Amino acid sequence: MTISLLTALAFAVFYPLIFWILPQDALKNNLRKFHLGLPNLIAGLVVIVLLFSDVSLSLKIGAVIWKVLTLSISRYFWKKPMVDPRLMSVTSLAGIVVLIKFFQEMKNI
């Protein structure tokens, strides 16, 4: 289960960086919403699993804060015609903190 959780966490953390490489013209249709929603769905599942796992409280709190940030920024861009990749990168940076904390937790087990 640890490998699956790690894979899902890494996917949800790094997927928002796709907005740096995708042309903005391709995002004008509803494909933009798919790219906003997919990491949110995966991140939500990861946070739920972490909340019910035997991990530290600081990791759980960090994961919830990261998820709230991801939801907030995605909601902001949901009806906008364009997505600012710099702002989407903030979610990845916050997720990297959670990913590092997750690695530290798994190293101690």
N, C-alpha and C positions, 0 to 999 in steps of 0.2 A: 504494500500500500504506500510505502514511503516513496518509491520511485514514481508511482502514478501521481501522487500529490506534488512531488517536486516538478514533474513534467508539466502538470496543469498550472502550477504556480509560475513557472518560468514562461509558459505560453502567455498567460494573462499579463505578466509583467512586460514582456518584450513586444507583444503584438501591437500595442498602440504606436510603436515606432514605425509601423508601416506607412503612416501618414507622411513620413519624410521622403519615401521613395515612390509613392503613388502619385501620378499626375493629378492635379486638382480637377481637370476636366472629367476624368473618369469617376470622380466622386460626386458629380452634380446630381446623379440620379440616386435612387434609394440604396445603392451599394454602399454609400457613406454610412447609412444607418446600420447596415450589417457589420461594417468594420468598427462601429462604435459599440454595438450590442454584443458581439461575440466575446470580446475580452471581459465584458461585464458579467455575462452569464458564467463563464469559466471562473472568474474571480469570486463570484457569489458562491459557487459550489466549493471552491477552495476554502473560503472563509467559514462556511458551514462545517466542513470537515475539521478544520482547525479548532473551531469552537468546541467540538465534541471530542477532540483528541487530548491526549495527555501531554500537553506542551505548556510552556510557561505562560503566565498571565500577560507578560509584556509582549510576547509574540501574538497572542490573541488580540490584545488592544491595538497593536500595530497593524494587524491584518484588517481589523474593523475600520480603523482610520483610513487605511489605504483604499478600502472598498468604498467608503463614503466619499473620498476624494475622487475616485474613479467615476462613481455615479454622478457626482455633482458636475464634473467637467464634461462628461458625456451628455448629460441633460442640457447643459449650456449650448453645446454644439448640435443638438438633435434637430432643431428647426433652422439652423443657420445654413446658408448655401455653401460655405467653405469651412474647413477645419484648420485651425492653426496648429501645425505640428509642434511648435515650441510649447504650447500649453498642454498638449497631449503628452509631451515628454515628461511633464511634472508627475503624471501618474506612474510612468515607468520608473522615475527616480525614487518615488515613495515605495514602489513595489520592490525595487532593488534592496532597500533597507529591510523589508520583510523577508526577502529571499536570503539575504546574508544572515539575518537572525535565525531563519529556518535551518540554514547550514550549520550554524553554531549549535543549535539544539540537537541536530542529528549527530553531530560530532561527539557530543557528550553522552549519547546513548550507547 
